């Protein structure tokens, strides 16, 4: 297992454990539906109850994203969003919040084009804490995983219901921060899994790692989120938040008034669901 450097991510999970509760992770796409509105949404997530933020790098050819998040990427790209602008949004966020973890989530191509060494330096300076790069499996750990860890950031790997016991040790070997369990087979924002579905997989994963496990894909409601943290260490919600954005755009994909508060309202409801679950031993 990789050496676990202390980061905002590890500190967050330590706090959650001390408080006896699960965490809420929120996903939004950087620059969706435009830079200014996206920044307003980002700035309010932690105050609304998000414990960590997965910040999507807009990309034209995703593999794991469902229709809602695909559309959010395309909207951001059409408005001129870039990886450099994504990092700039994080810099703005860090002016007001130096505690909430931000994990960049996306695909390798934009990072590769940016240049690995300069990207890692710029990302660390901006205030990024870790990475989820969907199309970089453990076999490609020298590309970004090991350099990121060496630079003092976390690299989070995905596991799925189809990740068997033969594969799991390799997946978690150099993971850091937490393990991301994809609760369904398929793309984001489609079907949902119950805690009964999820629990056996998490038990299996925990035989191979002591890292916290965040569960994502298919979590849409406060009840979904609460059920998820009964067995997992955090619930991650993305497509449901992106849908709020989508539902509040005009025919030209421009934001209608009040879009950010509507996103934050759902985050607050999800956070209340998560915080309703007492995870203290014997509670």
Wavefront OBJ file of the C-alpha trace (Angstrom):
o trace
v 0.000 0.000 0.000
v 1.174 3.522 -0.781
v 2.558 5.687 1.996
v -0.378 7.751 3.278
v 0.598 11.424 3.282
v -1.596 13.687 5.401
v -3.825 15.764 3.136
v -7.131 17.609 3.453
v -8.723 14.309 2.402
v -7.166 12.230 5.178
v -7.925 14.977 7.725
v -11.556 15.047 6.589
v -12.028 11.308 7.065
v -10.363 11.552 10.486
v -12.866 14.291 11.434
v -15.801 12.250 10.176
v -14.677 9.259 12.218
v -14.311 11.428 15.331
v -17.799 12.846 14.760
v -19.243 9.368 14.235
v -20.776 10.079 10.853
v -20.389 9.510 7.139
v -19.400 12.158 4.638
v -21.041 13.793 1.637
v -19.065 14.169 -1.558
v -20.484 16.371 -4.301
v -19.562 16.306 -7.978
v -19.967 19.213 -10.360
v -18.328 19.873 -13.716
v -15.978 22.861 -13.738
v -17.426 25.755 -15.694
v -20.942 24.354 -16.042
v -23.104 26.060 -17.202
v -20.564 28.886 -17.514
v -17.514 30.080 -15.579
v -19.204 32.639 -13.319
v -22.211 30.479 -12.448
v -20.002 27.431 -11.984
v -17.804 29.413 -9.600
v -20.852 30.574 -7.627
v -21.993 26.957 -7.314
v -18.510 25.792 -6.278
v -18.146 28.537 -3.678
v -21.335 27.523 -1.870
v -20.978 23.738 -1.753
v -19.129 23.443 1.554
v -21.424 25.875 3.363
v -24.373 23.852 2.064
v -22.964 20.700 3.667
v -20.495 19.097 1.244
v -17.599 17.464 3.089
v -15.537 17.062 -0.074
v -15.847 18.231 -3.657
v -15.155 16.217 -6.769
v -14.488 18.771 -9.501
v -14.970 17.424 -13.000
v -12.502 18.316 -15.748
v -14.606 18.977 -18.871
v -13.780 16.440 -21.576
v -15.324 15.683 -24.948
v -15.062 11.878 -24.942
v -15.962 10.429 -21.523
v -16.285 6.700 -20.835
v -18.061 6.389 -17.479
v -20.280 9.464 -17.466
v -23.999 9.236 -18.118
v -25.997 11.661 -20.296
v -26.355 14.389 -17.654
v -22.641 14.698 -16.908
v -21.693 14.272 -20.572
v -23.949 17.215 -21.395
v -22.431 19.273 -18.575
v -18.952 18.739 -20.004
v -20.070 19.786 -23.468
v -21.749 22.917 -22.087
v -18.577 23.894 -20.233
v -16.370 23.260 -23.261
v -18.649 25.341 -25.483
v -18.275 28.212 -23.017
v -14.486 27.975 -23.347
v -13.642 26.007 -20.218
v -10.103 24.621 -19.986
v -8.006 22.754 -17.452
v -6.122 25.979 -16.676
v -9.425 27.746 -15.935
v -10.479 24.797 -13.788
v -7.393 25.278 -11.623
v -8.105 28.997 -11.468
v -11.571 28.278 -10.065
v -9.937 26.202 -7.347
v -7.594 29.090 -6.530
v -10.639 31.327 -6.077
v -12.254 28.730 -3.815
v -9.123 28.442 -1.678
v -9.256 32.172 -0.898
v -12.287 31.425 1.287
v -11.848 27.744 2.207
v -8.575 26.031 3.050
v -10.196 22.987 4.679
v -12.625 21.292 2.270
v -10.886 18.719 0.039
v -11.101 19.147 -3.721
v -10.496 16.117 -5.928
v -10.090 16.589 -9.657
v -12.077 13.921 -11.481
v -11.884 13.175 -15.155
v -9.771 11.668 -17.885
v -6.076 11.578 -18.639
v -6.006 13.326 -22.006
v -6.344 16.957 -20.779
v -3.744 16.330 -18.061
v -1.332 14.696 -20.506
v -1.676 17.599 -22.947
v -1.096 20.084 -20.121
v 2.172 18.314 -19.204
v 2.426 16.086 -16.140
v 5.131 17.866 -14.144
v 3.788 21.374 -14.669
v 0.232 20.163 -14.103
v 1.077 18.599 -10.735
v 2.937 21.725 -9.667
v 0.107 24.026 -10.756
v -2.579 21.801 -9.236
v -0.834 21.605 -5.867
v -0.310 25.369 -5.855
v -3.986 25.887 -6.713
v -5.103 23.736 -3.790
v -5.982 20.359 -5.320
v -5.835 17.443 -2.878
v -6.226 14.392 -5.078
v -7.206 12.844 -8.383
v -9.665 10.342 -9.782
v -8.624 9.612 -13.350
v -11.091 7.144 -14.805
v -8.962 5.850 -17.660
v -5.688 5.323 -15.735
v -5.736 1.792 -14.270
v -3.142 0.622 -11.705
v -0.989 -0.760 -14.521
v -0.367 2.879 -15.570
v 0.545 4.065 -12.064
v 3.817 5.609 -13.220
v 1.931 8.078 -15.440
v 0.224 10.081 -12.689
v -0.466 8.041 -9.551
v 3.070 7.768 -8.209
v 4.087 11.320 -9.273
v 0.964 12.730 -7.578
v 1.673 10.875 -4.342
v 5.305 11.981 -4.467
v 4.046 15.566 -4.789
v 1.997 15.188 -1.596
v -1.433 14.570 -3.119
v -3.733 11.547 -3.127
v -4.607 9.290 -6.040
v -7.948 7.542 -5.745
v -8.761 4.359 -7.632
v -12.175 3.107 -8.670
v -13.477 -0.319 -7.749
v -16.735 -1.858 -8.959
v -19.016 -4.795 -8.203
v -17.108 -6.665 -10.893
v -13.684 -6.103 -9.253
v -12.907 -9.575 -7.931
v -10.631 -10.706 -5.095
v -7.821 -11.455 -7.511
v -7.911 -7.919 -8.889
v -8.567 -5.967 -5.673
v -5.055 -6.161 -4.143
v -3.590 -4.629 -7.308
v -6.174 -1.852 -7.374
v -5.608 -0.780 -3.765
v -1.828 -1.289 -3.733
v -0.940 2.333 -4.489
v -4.294 3.987 -3.823
v -4.331 6.798 -1.275
v -6.874 9.054 0.381
v -9.826 6.721 -0.081
v -11.216 4.040 -2.363
v -14.077 5.002 -4.671
v -16.612 2.193 -4.997
v -18.799 2.424 -8.096
v -22.013 0.961 -6.707
v -23.547 -0.086 -10.018
v -22.387 -1.604 -13.268
v -22.955 1.037 -15.896
v -22.748 4.794 -16.234
v -23.463 7.627 -13.821
v -26.950 8.867 -13.090
v -28.861 5.722 -14.022
v -30.037 3.007 -11.617
v -29.395 2.988 -7.857
v -28.033 0.340 -5.502
v -29.316 -0.309 -1.973
v -27.166 -0.583 1.146
v -27.896 -4.308 1.112
v -26.462 -4.476 -2.419
v -23.409 -2.436 -1.474
v -22.479 -3.912 1.925
v -21.012 -7.270 0.762
v -18.756 -5.520 -1.749
v -17.455 -3.086 0.876
v -16.771 -5.945 3.289
v -14.721 -7.590 0.555
v -12.787 -4.407 -0.226
v -12.016 -3.843 3.460
v -10.230 -7.180 3.585
v -7.626 -5.658 1.269
v -7.278 -2.067 2.555
v -7.734 0.146 5.614
v -8.568 3.173 3.462
v -12.008 4.779 3.801
v -14.491 3.880 1.065
v -16.655 6.463 -0.689
v -19.586 5.157 -2.692
v -20.843 6.829 -5.850
v -22.945 6.374 -9.014
v -26.733 6.214 -8.705
v -27.085 8.143 -5.421
v -29.794 10.739 -6.031
v -31.817 11.442 -2.887
v -31.200 12.168 0.811
v -32.528 8.680 1.584
v -30.122 7.110 -0.948
v -27.264 9.058 0.643
v -28.268 8.098 4.195
v -28.582 4.416 3.274
v -25.183 4.544 1.594
v -23.294 5.911 4.604
v -24.787 3.215 6.817
v -22.286 0.902 5.128
v -19.803 3.240 3.409
v -17.650 6.063 4.753
v -19.026 8.664 2.336
v -21.707 9.040 -0.322
v -20.901 10.877 -3.550
v -23.658 12.616 -5.524
v -23.099 14.024 -8.998
v -25.770 13.524 -11.647
v -28.585 14.697 -9.344
v -26.781 18.012 -8.815
v -25.999 18.373 -12.501
v -29.690 17.727 -13.239
v -30.618 20.758 -11.119
v -28.345 22.826 -13.354
v -29.788 21.278 -16.506
v -33.353 21.949 -15.355
v -32.600 25.629 -14.826
v -31.165 26.557 -18.230
v -32.916 28.405 -21.010
v -33.140 27.163 -24.602
v -29.595 28.472 -25.267
v -28.120 26.653 -22.215
v -27.740 29.933 -20.351
v -28.476 29.864 -16.611
v -31.772 31.178 -15.310
v -31.757 33.277 -12.108
v -31.244 31.471 -8.809
v -29.551 28.377 -10.205
v -26.750 28.211 -7.602
v -29.080 28.429 -4.573
v -31.151 25.578 -6.034
v -28.044 23.381 -6.291
v -27.031 24.328 -2.754
v -30.535 23.521 -1.470
v -30.244 19.951 -2.750
v -26.758 19.668 -1.228
v -28.186 20.772 2.136
v -30.934 18.143 1.888
v -28.404 15.443 1.002
v -26.137 16.535 3.860
v -29.049 16.316 6.299
v -29.691 12.764 5.115
v -26.059 11.783 5.568
v -25.834 13.420 9.002
v -28.961 11.640 10.209
v -26.963 8.391 10.376
v -25.046 7.853 13.614
v -22.010 5.677 12.914
v -20.661 5.607 16.458
v -19.995 2.075 17.663
v -22.911 0.902 19.781
v -25.159 3.793 18.766
l 1 2 3 4 5 6 7 8 9 10 11 12 13 14 15 16 17 18 19 20 21 22 23 24 25 26 27 28 29 30 31 32 33 34 35 36 37 38 39 40 41 42 43 44 45 46 47 48 49 50 51 52 53 54 55 56 57 58 59 60 61 62 63 64 65 66 67 68 69 70 71 72 73 74 75 76 77 78 79 80 81 82 83 84 85 86 87 88 89 90 91 92 93 94 95 96 97 98 99 100 101 102 103 104 105 106 107 108 109 110 111 112 113 114 115 116 117 118 119 120 121 122 123 124 125 126 127 128 129 130 131 132 133 134 135 136 137 138 139 140 141 142 143 144 145 146 147 148 149 150 151 152 153 154 155 156 157 158 159 160 161 162 163 164 165 166 167 168 169 170 171 172 173 174 175 176 177 178 179 180 181 182 183 184 185 186 187 188 189 190 191 192 193 194 195 196 197 198 199 200 201 202 203 204 205 206 207 208 209 210 211 212 213 214 215 216 217 218 219 220 221 222 223 224 225 226 227 228 229 230 231 232 233 234 235 236 237 238 239 240 241 242 243 244 245 246 247 248 249 250 251 252 253 254 255 256 257 258 259 260 261 262 263 264 265 266 267 268 269 270 271 272 273 274 275 276 277 278 279 280 281 282 283
